[in-house]
Amino acid sequence: MDKSAYLDAMNITRWLSADKPLKPYLVLHDLDADLSDQTFINDVLGLLDVEIDQCEFDCEMVKGPKVIWDMRKIKTRPRVAWIVSAPLTELHAQADEKRQLWQQISQYLDKTQLLSKGEPNEQH
């Protein structure tokens, strides 16, 4: 059994260094993901009104931060990310994947505009 899965099943929290501030957002990616395209990541996060410095990048869920983008090949439940996409390499190579990402961003922005007008939002 994976050590992290065992700790999660037992509801045991992991030790975090006090000198390292916890970032409020989490971007999930595959372990072997190439995240070198910082410009594209910055653009997407900027549309979500999030700075890259506010994000942790990890390959598995971490308790605490909100999952804002899941770009793993295999998604796991529960699906709590604001947006879900293919990994970056597929996004750059396949126009359909990029189109789906932009549609999700548009839907997210529409929801946040409705929320700012005072309508209830179930996701947040």
Wavefront OBJ file of the C-alpha trace (Angstrom):
o trace
v 0.000 0.000 0.000
v 1.190 3.491 -0.809
v 2.365 5.297 2.322
v 0.393 8.450 1.473
v -2.787 6.456 0.831
v -2.375 4.685 4.175
v -1.948 7.985 6.028
v -4.968 9.448 4.222
v -7.099 6.403 5.092
v -6.174 6.811 8.749
v -6.904 10.576 8.587
v -3.357 11.321 9.687
v -2.158 14.762 8.687
v 1.377 15.252 7.514
v 3.866 17.466 9.238
v 4.397 20.833 7.565
v 7.260 23.149 8.315
v 6.128 26.301 10.090
v 8.556 28.460 8.133
v 6.987 27.475 4.800
v 3.676 29.289 4.335
v 0.840 27.187 2.951
v -0.324 28.300 -0.469
v -4.110 28.560 -0.909
v -4.385 26.837 -4.318
v -3.311 23.498 -5.771
v -2.643 22.524 -9.392
v -2.570 18.769 -9.968
v -0.304 17.306 -12.644
v 1.282 13.981 -13.544
v 4.541 13.028 -11.907
v 6.369 13.091 -15.239
v 4.669 16.280 -16.447
v 6.677 18.977 -18.165
v 5.575 22.235 -16.550
v 8.217 24.352 -18.222
v 5.658 26.392 -20.191
v 5.174 28.947 -17.440
v 3.639 31.467 -19.845
v 0.679 29.228 -20.655
v 0.200 28.290 -16.989
v 0.362 31.970 -15.997
v -2.201 32.861 -18.682
v -4.676 30.217 -17.520
v -4.217 31.058 -13.835
v -4.526 34.759 -14.629
v -7.909 34.143 -16.233
v -8.950 32.457 -12.980
v -7.680 35.520 -11.083
v -4.921 33.492 -9.393
v -1.187 34.213 -9.299
v 1.241 31.346 -9.925
v 2.973 32.194 -6.627
v -0.277 31.329 -4.804
v -0.221 27.755 -6.164
v 1.300 24.510 -5.064
v 2.005 22.044 -7.881
v 1.647 18.388 -6.916
v 0.731 15.040 -8.438
v -1.742 14.089 -5.702
v -4.394 15.736 -3.571
v -3.206 17.589 -0.490
v -5.546 18.634 2.287
v -5.853 22.371 2.742
v -5.492 24.194 -0.555
v -8.339 24.421 -3.080
v -7.766 22.391 -6.226
v -8.136 24.850 -9.071
v -6.734 22.896 -12.030
v -6.419 19.166 -12.584
v -4.244 18.431 -15.612
v -3.506 14.773 -14.898
v -3.995 12.070 -17.534
v -6.093 9.967 -15.150
v -8.493 11.961 -13.008
v -9.581 10.588 -9.645
v -12.688 11.286 -7.641
v -13.842 13.421 -6.017
v -13.513 15.926 -8.825
v -13.248 19.207 -7.018
v -11.057 21.216 -9.399
v -12.379 24.454 -10.872
v -11.099 23.356 -14.292
v -9.997 19.971 -15.631
v -7.824 19.492 -18.691
v -5.463 17.154 -20.453
v -1.756 17.449 -19.573
v 0.075 20.456 -21.032
v 1.727 18.452 -23.813
v -1.685 17.315 -25.072
v -3.139 20.804 -24.721
v -0.471 22.209 -26.994
v -0.810 19.384 -29.528
v -4.602 19.004 -29.712
v -6.834 21.953 -30.510
v -9.926 20.159 -29.224
v -8.381 19.762 -25.746
v -7.485 23.453 -25.656
v -11.013 24.383 -26.798
v -12.505 22.344 -23.941
v -10.208 24.088 -21.463
v -11.240 27.537 -22.681
v -14.927 26.525 -22.453
v -14.430 25.528 -18.825
v -12.675 28.804 -18.067
v -15.535 30.698 -19.693
v -18.102 28.770 -17.646
v -16.110 29.421 -14.475
v -15.945 33.143 -15.227
v -19.699 33.212 -15.918
v -20.336 31.560 -12.532
v -18.113 34.023 -10.695
v -19.869 36.956 -12.375
v -23.232 35.577 -11.251
v -21.842 35.157 -7.746
v -20.615 38.748 -7.670
v -24.135 39.856 -8.627
v -25.484 38.119 -5.533
v -26.693 34.809 -6.943
v -25.790 31.657 -5.008
v -23.020 29.463 -6.355
v -22.927 25.804 -5.387
v -19.269 25.199 -6.269
v -17.693 27.633 -3.822
l 1 2 3 4 5 6 7 8 9 10 11 12 13 14 15 16 17 18 19 20 21 22 23 24 25 26 27 28 29 30 31 32 33 34 35 36 37 38 39 40 41 42 43 44 45 46 47 48 49 50 51 52 53 54 55 56 57 58 59 60 61 62 63 64 65 66 67 68 69 70 71 72 73 74 75 76 77 78 79 80 81 82 83 84 85 86 87 88 89 90 91 92 93 94 95 96 97 98 99 100 101 102 103 104 105 106 107 108 109 110 111 112 113 114 115 116 117 118 119 120 121 122 123 124
